Amino acid sequence: MTFEALANIIRSRFKTQIADVLSLFTQYDNQKADNPDNEIWCRLTIGFGESTQVANGGVGNNTFRTPGVMTAQIFAPMGMGEKGSYVIADAIKTAFRCVTDSGVVFRTPSIQRIGRVENSWQVNVNCPFHADDIG
């Protein structure tokens, strides 16, 4: 599976399971930042790890695994409180916890309180994943 295909699967799941359902403005990798000032919004990033061979099946049948972490950075305007951010974080955790989507295996997400960042309150959801490729 190419990096582009892997990223598209992750972004698509996030869009259909979270952004569309919650009407959450989401900034995806390499998009222009037109973030709303007075509502909660999210930045989704996908980081890939080093691919490794995990099984030897002979020529053309070896299994290679690409790991990574999807990070959803949730930003709420200062003074809004934490509840809205945690409701969204919990929805992300539920949508991505221990599921497989189109060959991408999502592991157990963690929620991390970052705190004040400029004029926003930030909470991150980190979701490790991996995808196997036979070749």
C-alpha positions, -999 to 999 in steps of 0.1 A, spaced: 0 0 0 14 34 -9 18 62 16 -8 82 -3 -33 53 -2 -27 48 35 -32 85 43 -63 87 22 -79 58 41 -71 75 74 -84 109 63 -115 94 48 -124 75 80 -118 107 100 -140 128 77 -169 103 77 -167 92 113 -158 125 130 -157 157 109 -190 152 91 -209 138 120 -198 165 145 -196 193 119 -160 198 130 -139 221 109 -108 200 103 -75 211 88 -57 182 70 -20 180 61 -7 207 38 -40 227 37 -42 264 40 -50 275 76 -84 291 76 -93 281 111 -124 294 128 -117 319 157 -148 313 179 -154 275 177 -137 242 183 -116 230 153 -92 202 146 -59 196 128 -53 161 116 -18 149 110 -4 115 99 31 105 108 46 74 93 73 52 109 99 30 94 86 1 74 100 -33 83 97 -68 71 75 -88 95 71 -122 77 92 -141 52 70 -158 26 95 -161 -2 100 -140 -33 69 -118 -39 52 -131 -7 71 -112 21 50 -91 44 61 -56 52 46 -34 79 43 4 79 35 18 114 25 53 122 5 77 144 -26 97 135 -28 128 157 -59 149 160 -51 182 176 -83 197 190 -83 235 196 -110 253 216 -111 291 222 -98 301 256 -126 305 282 -148 278 265 -138 251 290 -126 216 284 -159 197 280 -163 203 242 -128 193 235 -131 161 256 -164 152 239 -147 153 205 -116 135 218 -138 107 232 -157 104 198 -123 101 180 -111 75 205 -143 55 200 -142 57 162 -106 46 159 -101 22 189 -90 -13 178 -107 -13 144 -95 -23 109 -105 -2 79 -94 -11 44 -63 -29 57 -53 -2 82 -52 -16 117 -58 11 143 -46 4 179 -56 20 212 -58 58 211 -46 80 239 -59 114 249 -33 140 259 -41 174 275 -17 199 261 -32 230 276 -29 266 265 -14 272 231 -15 309 221 -53 318 223 -66 282 223 -69 253 246 -54 221 231 -62 184 236 -46 158 214 -57 123 204 -29 100 193 -39 69 175 -12 44 165 -18 23 134 -1 -1 110 -7 -15 76 8 -46 60 19 -49 24 28 -82 7 54 -80 -20 
